[in-house]
Amino acid sequence: MKKLLVLLAFIAAGASAQSVMVVPQPTQVEYRKGKPVVIEAADIDSALAQAKTQIVPEMGREEYTMEIARKGVNVDNGVLICGGSEAGVFYGLQTLKQMLVSNAVWTTENSVASAVFTLPSVWIHDKPAFGYRGSMLDVSRNFSDATDIKKYLDMLAMHKLNVFHWHLTDDQGWRIQIKSHPELTSVGSVREHTLIGHGGRQPFEYDGKPVAGCYTQDEVREIVAYAAERHITVIPEIEMPGHAEAALAAYPEIGCTGGPYEVWPRWGVNNEVFCAGNDKTFEILEDVLEEVIELFPSKIIHIGGDECPKERWKACPKCQARMKAEGLANEHELQSYFIQRIEKWMIAHGRNILGWDEILEGGLSQTAMVMSWRGSKGGIAAAKAGNYVVMAPNSHCYLDYYQARPTDQEPFGIGNYIPLEKTYQLDPYEGVPEEYRKFILGVQGNLWREYIRTMSHTYYMLLPRLAAIAEVGWSYPNKDFESFKSRLKTMRILYDIYGYNYANRDDQPLQ
């Protein structure tokens, strides 16, 4: 607590009373004449509770205004936040929270901390540039319990992010309870051990430590409700047709070879995929998806579609028979058949699919959405074809990459290098002709956790780079990196208050 009080006092001393030091940067800020508003409270939440709020339906759903004045047009000696919905008001309160911590002087009386918050006389009008502002967390490789997920959701809300992309299944673990097929978790959620290091050489070495864990359906419902209270949509990802070996370990009959399979203890691209020629495969996946859509109200369900090797399909009599029966020219068209068959089922059940940009290969329906990760090329192609796109290029948005050099001084990771400034340079419209920009839904930061076992390490990789993605998604095109770095001081104070680990090396030059 002592460290926190010193940090807050430092921020207050260094910030002008006529400054709005918040991330993402608001759309419009007008400083007005008049004395500052002084709020005395025991803590930040008590100070927030003193703000008046109002719903104004004529405004956009995520839009808000904030007036802070001693004697203003609509408020006397206080704060008024007007939002187009509860979401708009919520985002206004997130802005106010940052303004409070950047304008706080803390005192201690009888060992009880209290604060005086001195806020500038100001009017703010704010709304996001993009409707989709997301963060993906991989819990398949390394599991995090429901309590950790809730804290992660609080962190997303702090950044005004509104989508949690929950990567629940992969070769290394199946993490969601499916009552109709219990072996998916009783078998598929338990990994015997894990590869040591990057595993470039054989024989492979393993750590001898089992990895297990899954979310019950009650826990999923609880997390989805918790997210909704923070105006965050949870989009689950159920991987198919590749990244499937954890499921195949539970149900080997839906693989091309029949097994044996294991919950994969290594990283990378696995040749074991769902059999596209077996109707039983689709029966089980439809059973899974029927339970998934009951748990998740999101209109979008992510079905993966990435990194699906074709070797097993080429050698599989059932898959080759499927190709002949459907008149498919090659295995890429077989993958398209697989994706579109699942998509037809989803549409019939009132949902749309989102997939990684590999789903473009072999043809794509008009209703499928594309998440562009191999750079922006896939997103550009999809937008030109009239498909909606989320930009998450690994050139800017893969937050499991190292963020500082020398990398051997950083926590262990997958490799590659994306410093904070590179993330901030993300332009979702780059290369997209003007007439197709309407198909760009927004942006997302991705965190794959092959080498990231703890939530402390997770936050270190995410923060503050996720703040850069949040500002791109909210404040585009009115962003400025030097201003952003200055305003990050406020975010770091919030990270300290709420116990989020973060990197503090944002001065790394681009190389």
N, C-alpha and C positions, 0 to 999 in steps of 0.2 A: 504493500500500500504506500509506503514511504516513497519508493521509486516512482509510482504513478503520480503522486502529488507533485513531485519535483518536475516530472515531464509536463504535466498540465500547466504548471506555473510558467515553465519555459515557453510553451506555445503561446500562452496568453501574453507574455511579455514581448514576444517577437512578432505577433500579429497585430495589425492595425485594427482599431475598432470599426474602421470603414472598409472591411474586407470580408468577402464571403469565401472562405477557404474550404471548399467542398469538392468532392468527387462523386459522380460526374459533374462537370461544369454546367451550371444552369444555363438555360436558353437566353434569358434576359434578366439583368440585374440593374435596378435603378436605386441609387443612393439618394436619400431625401434629407432635407434640412430638418433639424430637430434633435433633441437630446436622445442619447441611447436609452434603451429599455433595460432596466436592471431587474433580474430575476434571482431571488434567493431561494435555495432549495437544498435538501439533504443530499440529493444525488441527481444524476442526469434524468432518470425516469420520472422523478418528482417534478423536475423542471419541465419536461415534455408534457406532463399532465396539465400544466397551467395554460397551454396553448388552446385556443378555441378553434373548432373545426366546423366545416360546413360542406355539404354536398351541393354542387351546382351541375345539374344534369346536362346543361347546354355545353359544358366543356367536354373534351375528350376523356376517355376512361382513365388514362394514366396521366392526364394533365393536372397541374395544380398551380395555384398562386399563393404567395405568402406575403402578408403585410406585417411588418414589425414597426411599431410607432408608439411614442409617448402620447401623442394626440394625432391620430390618423383619420383617414376617410371612413374606415369601417371598424376601427379598433382604438381603444383608449388604453394606453400604457400596457401593451401586451403584444400577443402574436395571434394572427388569424390565418388559418390555412383553409383554402377552398379547393376542393378537388372535384373532378368530373364523376368520381365514384369513390368507394372506400379505398380503392387502389391508389387513386390520385392523392387522397389525403395521406395515405400511408407513406408514399414517396416524399410528400412534403415534410412529414415528420422525420424521415431519414435525413433530409437536408438540415432540418432544425437541429437534430442531434449533433451533426458535425459542427454546426455553428456554435452550439453550446460548448462543446469541448475545446474549440479553438478560441473561445472568448471567456474562459473560466479562470477564476482565482479561488483556490481552495484554502480553507482555513480549518484549523483543528481546535476544538474546545472540549476539554474533558475527554480527550481521546476519541471524540466523535467528529468525523469529517463532515463539513458542509461546504457549500460553494456559493459564490456570487458570480452570476453570468451577466456580462454586459454586452448587449446585442446592438448592432448599429440600426439606425432608422433606415429601412430598406423595403423595397417592393421587388418581389421575384416572380417571374412567370416562367414555367418550365414544363417541358414535355419531351418524350423520347423521340429520337430520330427513327428508330427501328422498333417494331413490335415484338421481335424475338431477340432476347438477350440472355444467352444461356451459358451453363457450365456443365460439363460432363465429368462424372466421377465413376471410375472403374472400381467396382467392389468384387469382381470375379477373381482377379489375381490375388488380391489381399482384402479380406473381409473387414468391414467396420460395422459395429453394432448400431442399433436404432438410436441410442443416445448420441453417438458420434454423428450420425446423419442429421439429427435435429440441429446440432451445433453448426454443422456445415450449412444447413438451410438458413440459419440466422446470419451467417456470414454472407450468403448470397443476397439476402434481403438488404443488408447494410449497403451493398453496392448497387441496389436497384435492379438486380438481375431477376428475371421473371420466369426462367425455365431451368429446371433441374433434369438433365438427361442422365438417367440412372442405368449404367451398364451392368446388367445383372447376370448375364450368362456368357461363358466362353469355354475354351478348352480346359482351363485350369480351375473351373468351379461353377456350379449352378447354384444361385443364391436366393431363389424365390420358391416358396412352397407351392406345389401344384397338387391339390388333393386327389385328382383323378389319376395321377402318376407319381406316387410317393417316392419311388426309387430315384427320381431326379434329384432329390435332396438327400435321401438316406445313403445313396451311393455317390451321386454327382457333386455333392457339396464337400466331399472329403478328399483332400489331396495328401498322398502319403508323405511327400517331402518336396523340396524345392531346389532347383538348380542353384549352385553357388557361382556367383559372378555372371559374366555375360555368356559363358558357355561356348566360346568359339572353338574349343579343342575337345577332342574325345580321348579317353573315356570321360563322360560327364561326371561331375562331382555333385553330390546332393547333401543337404544340411541335416537330414534325419529328423526334421521337425514337421509333424503333420499340420496341415492348415485346414480348418473347417469353419462352418458357419453359414447360416441362411436366415432369411426373414420369414417369419410366419405371416400368414395372410392378415392376421389381426395387427401385426406390427406394420405391415404395408399400409393398411387403412389408416393407422394412426399417423404415419409419416406423411401420407398424402393429405390428410386433414391439417396437419401442422404446417405443411407447405402452403395450403390454400389460405390459411390465416395470414400468411405473409405474401399472398398474391403471387405465388409461384406455382406454375404448372409442372407436374412431374411426368416426364415422358420416359417410360421404361424401354430398355432395349433387350430384345430376345434374339440372339444371333442365329442367323441362318443364311444360306445353307452351309457355310463354313464355320470355323471356330466352334465346333460341335462336339468335341470328344468327351467332355464331361457328360453330356446327354447320352452319347453312345455307350459310355461305360455303364450307364443305367439300363439302356435299352439297345443292346447290340444289334438286334434284328433290323433296325432302321439305318444301319450303315451298309456300305456296299460290300464289305468283306465278311460281315458277321462277327468280327472281332477276333481275338479278345481286344478290348480297349481299356484304357486307364484314364483317370483324371490326370491330365498331362502335367508333369512336373517341370517342363521346360518352357521357354518363350519362343516366339516367332510364329511362322505360318505352318500349320499342321495339315498334312495330306488327308486326314480322316474327316470326312464331311457327311452330311445327311445324304442318303440315297434318293436321287431325284426320280428313279424309276419305280419306287415302291410306294404304293398307295397307303401303306401303313404309316409311312413317314408323315404324310399329310394329315392322317387321322390323329396322330399323337400331337402334332404341332397345332392343329385346330383345337384340340382339347386344351392344350396349354393356353392358347390365345383367348379361348372362351373365358377362362378364369382370369387372365390378365386384364381383359377389357372390363370385367366386372369390378376389378380392384382399382383401376385407373380411369378416372373420368376424362382424361385427355383425349381429344379428337385425333391425336397423332400417336401412332405406335411405331417405334424404331425397330426395324427388322434386320439391321446389320447389312448383310450383302457384300461385305468386303473380304478380300484375301481368301478367295475360295479356289484352291487348286483343283485342276480338272483330271488329275491322274487316275483317281479311283473311278470316276465316271467313264473314262475312256476304256477301262478294263472291265466294267460292270455290265453283264448281259442285260440286266433290267434297265439300266440307264440307256444303253444303246437301243433297246427295244422301244423305250419311250421316245427317243429321238426319231426313230423310223416311223412310229405311229403318228407323231405330231408333225412330221415333215420338217424337222429341225436340221439345219445345215451343219452345226458344230456344237461343241459343249458350251460356248458362250451363249448361244441361243437356248440351250437347255437351262442355263442359269436364269435367263430371262423368263422362260416358261415357269420355273420354280417360283420366282419372285411374283410374277403376274397371277399365278394360281393362288398364292397366299393373299395377294392384294384383292382379288375378286371376293374372297371370303371376308376380308376385312371390310370392304366397302358394303357388302351385304349386311354387315353388322354395325354399320354407321361410323366406321373409322377410316382414316387415311394412313398410308404407310410413309415413313421416312427412312431412307437408307443412305449408306455411304456411297460415294460417287461411282463405285464399281457397278452399281445397279444400272448404270447407263449402258453397259456393255451388252450387246445382243438385243437391244431395243427396250423401250421404256414406255409405260402407259402415260397418258396426259395427267392423271390424278396423283401420281407418285411424286413425293418431295425428295430432294437430293441434298445431302450434307457433303459439301466439297472439302475433302481433307488432303488429297494429293495436289497441293497447290490450289489455285483457283480455276484451272482449266475446266474441270468437270462442272463446276458451278456456272461458269460462263456458257458452256454448251447446253446445260439444262435450261438456263434462263432463256436462251435463244430458241429453245424448243417449246417454251411456254410452261415449263415446270417451275414450281416454287423451290427456292434454294436457301439454305443456311450456309454462310461462309465460315469455315473453320480450318483454313489452310495450315498444314504443318509448318509452313515457312514462318508463321507468326503466332499460331494459336495452340501449339503443342507444348503444354506447360510442364511436361515431364522432361523436356530438354533442359540442359544446363543453362543457367542465366548469368553466370559470371565466369571469368577466367582468372587464374588457372583452374581448370575444372577439377583437378585432383585435390583442391582445397574445399570443394563443395560436397554436400552429401551425395552418396553414390546414386548414379542415374543411368539412363539408357544411352546417353551420348548426345551429340549435336549441341547447338548453342543458339539460344534466342535471348538476348538481353532485353531489358525492359523497354528500351527505346524502339527496338525492332517490333515488339508486340504492339506498341503504341502507333507504329506506322501503318498498321493494317488499314487498308481501304477496301471496304466491301464491294465498292462499285468499280474498282480498277479492272479495266478490260471489258466491262459490260457496257454495250451500246445504250444510249439514253433511253431508247424505246423499250428496252428489256429490264430496266432497273426496277420496275414495279414488281418483278418476280423475286427480288432479293428480300427475304423476310428479315434477315438480321445476321448476328454473329454469335460465335460460341468459342469458349476456351475448353480444351480437352486435357484431362489428366489420366493417363494410363499408369497403372500402379504395379507393373512387373517388379520394379526395384524400390517401391515405396510402400513400406509395410505399416508405418504408423501414421496417425493423423497429424502429429507434430511435423513429420517430414512432408506430409501432404500439404499443409498450410504453407510451409517454407517454399515449396515449389509454386504454389498458386499465387502467393502474395509477395510483392504488390502487382505482379503482372496481370492478375485478374482484374485489378482496378483499371488497368490500361484498356482491357477489352470492354469493361463496363462503360468507360468514357467514350470509346469508339461507338458502341451501340446506342448510347444515350445522346451524346453531344455532337456527333458527326453532323456537319463538317466544321463546327466551331471548336476545334481542338488545337492546343498549343502545348508542346512537350515541356518547355521551360516552366510555363505556368502550372502544368500538371505536376511536375516534380515538387514545386513549392507547396501545392495543395495537398500532396501526399503526406505532409507532416501531420495533418489532421487525421488521416486514415491510420497512420502508425499509432497515434494515441488511442484510437478506437481499438486497434488490434491488441494493444497492451491491456486496455480495460477489460476486454472480453476474452483474453487469453489465447489469441491466435498467433502462432509462430509466423515469422515472416523474414524474408531476405532484406538486408539493409545495404545492398551494394548497387544502387541504381545509377551510380556514376560511371558504370562500365561503358567505354566507347564502343561504337559499332566497328567491327573488324571484318 
